[in-house]
């Protein structure tokens, strides 16, 4: 059973690492800035350098990606920690961008994976 779970996990990681065109909602990024605020309504923003943003929902201000505030605070914290870890380690990440919804008029992040 453990081998089955490990095989499944490795195949999922492999499929995420190949998803780089945004057509399936997954976007690979490697050179990005991480931004957040300290107000009551925390917002987490990812700004990429010199690239075009995947914008499946035709958000009106696609100058960055925003983490969904519809996610629980715990999930938002986990995504922020993952992004911060990737930034410090200079590792690329895969973003799962929502196909039908915007966050603060920007494409909405639902998931982050360090590559």
C-alpha positions in Angstrom: 0.0 0.0 0.0 2.8 2.4 0.8 4.4 1.8 -2.6 1.1 2.5 -4.3 0.8 5.8 -2.4 4.4 6.8 -3.1 4.0 5.9 -6.8 0.8 8.0 -7.0 2.5 10.9 -5.3 5.5 10.8 -7.6 3.3 10.7 -10.7 1.3 13.7 -9.5 4.6 15.6 -8.9 5.8 14.7 -12.4 2.5 15.8 -14.0 2.7 19.1 -12.1 6.3 19.7 -13.2 5.2 19.3 -16.9 2.3 21.7 -16.6 3.7 25.0 -17.8 1.5 26.5 -20.4 -1.4 27.6 -18.2 -4.1 26.0 -20.4 -4.9 23.5 -17.6 -4.8 26.2 -14.8 -1.2 25.4 -13.8 1.5 28.0 -14.4 5.3 27.5 -13.9 7.1 30.6 -12.6 10.7 31.0 -11.5 11.4 34.7 -11.2 8.9 36.3 -8.9 8.4 38.8 -6.1 6.2 38.1 -3.1 4.1 40.8 -1.6 1.7 40.9 1.3 0.0 43.5 3.6 -0.5 43.6 7.3 -4.1 44.9 7.4 -7.1 43.0 8.8 -7.9 41.6 5.4 -4.5 40.0 4.4 -3.7 39.9 0.8 -0.9 37.8 -0.8 0.3 38.9 -4.2 2.8 37.2 -6.6 4.5 39.5 -9.2 6.4 37.9 -12.0 9.1 39.6 -14.0 9.1 40.0 -17.8 6.4 37.4 -18.6 2.8 37.4 -19.6 0.2 36.5 -17.0 -2.2 33.6 -17.5 -5.6 35.2 -17.2 -8.3 32.7 -17.9 -11.1 34.7 -16.2 -10.2 37.9 -18.1 -9.5 39.8 -14.9 -9.4 43.6 -15.5 -5.9 44.1 -13.8 -3.7 41.1 -14.7 -0.5 42.7 -13.5 0.1 40.0 -10.8 -1.5 36.9 -9.2 -3.4 37.1 -5.9 -4.0 34.2 -3.4 -7.7 33.6 -3.0 -9.2 35.1 0.1 -12.0 32.5 -0.2 -9.5 30.0 1.2 -9.3 29.5 4.9 -6.7 31.6 6.7 -4.8 28.5 7.5 -4.5 27.6 3.8 -3.6 31.2 2.9 -0.8 31.0 5.5 0.4 27.7 4.1 0.5 29.1 0.6 2.4 32.2 1.8 4.9 30.0 3.7 5.4 27.9 0.5 6.0 31.0 -1.6 8.3 32.5 1.0 10.3 29.2 1.2 10.6 29.1 -2.6 11.7 32.7 -2.7 14.4 32.2 -0.1 15.6 28.9 -1.8 15.4 30.5 -5.2 13.2 27.6 -6.4 10.6 27.8 -9.1 6.9 27.1 -8.3 3.8 25.9 -10.0 0.7 28.0 -9.4 -2.8 26.7 -9.8 -4.8 29.6 -11.2 -8.6 29.7 -10.9 -10.3 29.4 -14.3 -13.4 31.3 -13.3 -12.8 34.0 -10.8 -10.6 37.0 -10.0 -9.2 38.3 -6.7 -9.0 42.0 -6.5 -9.3 42.1 -10.3 -6.3 39.8 -10.7 -6.0 36.1 -11.6 -6.7 34.0 -8.4 -4.2 31.5 -7.0 -5.7 28.4 -5.4 -2.6 26.2 -4.9 1.2 26.4 -4.9 3.8 23.7 -5.5 7.6 24.1 -5.1 9.5 22.4 -7.9 
